[in-house]
């Protein structure tokens, strides 16, 4: 009898510990990056935000999503001040301080855009971009091949805090090309009412995969495993596509 009582007490303790871990919200940081994450009038919106909240709700794991500047978000994950960050492109540099989900959170190919009246042609040979200036959102990465090409061919860049600013500068003739995820750039142009004034030049800059990244300062490997399982289930039952297509 005493043995059985001890066994049940131990199991109850494990359950309480497990419940206690899940009861503490995880702090996940993101930046204004529409249409994937944006905060308007205190309301958190965006495809990635909706996917994250739906997944963690299924996992029965409370989360707090906080919007901060992108550079600040990265620093918070590096130091462990935040548990995780999304949507987050994978790179060798970022693997030093973050574990990445196995499942992709979003897929939005890196692309080059020019003014609608531009006669510029491009076939994927980055050396040909040397004479031009490319507008980029500050703090973003567009795949190892493109980022290395900027250095190898000494391609000049012009940095802005968001893609709306990049679109405005492109149309004002401040530079020649904008680089960014296709949906992000198109959304920015649509917000400005300028969607018909730009056109796609090239869509093979990067695969455009972005993930959930978790700080290596925290022990969240099990959380990522459960997150991967949940995202797979959401894809299988159609809820993932419903969120993505419903918010574009």
Secondary structure as GFF3:
##gff-version 3
##sequence-region A 1 248
A	DSSP	alpha_helix	2	23	.	.	.	ID=ss1
A	DSSP	beta_strand	26	30	.	.	.	ID=ss2
A	DSSP	beta_strand	38	40	.	.	.	ID=ss3
A	DSSP	beta_strand	43	45	.	.	.	ID=ss4
A	DSSP	alpha_helix	47	58	.	.	.	ID=ss5
A	DSSP	beta_strand	63	67	.	.	.	ID=ss6
A	DSSP	alpha_helix	70	79	.	.	.	ID=ss7
A	DSSP	beta_strand	84	88	.	.	.	ID=ss8
A	DSSP	alpha_helix	92	95	.	.	.	ID=ss9
A	DSSP	beta_strand	98	100	.	.	.	ID=ss10
A	DSSP	beta_strand	106	107	.	.	.	ID=ss11
A	DSSP	beta_strand	110	115	.	.	.	ID=ss12
A	DSSP	three_ten_helix	126	129	.	.	.	ID=ss13
A	DSSP	beta_strand	133	137	.	.	.	ID=ss14
A	DSSP	alpha_helix	144	152	.	.	.	ID=ss15
A	DSSP	beta_strand	156	160	.	.	.	ID=ss16
A	DSSP	alpha_helix	163	171	.	.	.	ID=ss17
A	DSSP	beta_strand	177	181	.	.	.	ID=ss18
A	DSSP	alpha_helix	182	191	.	.	.	ID=ss19
A	DSSP	three_ten_helix	195	197	.	.	.	ID=ss20
A	DSSP	beta_strand	198	206	.	.	.	ID=ss21
A	DSSP	beta_strand	209	215	.	.	.	ID=ss22
A	DSSP	alpha_helix	221	237	.	.	.	ID=ss23
A	DSSP	alpha_helix	239	246	.	.	.	ID=ss24
###
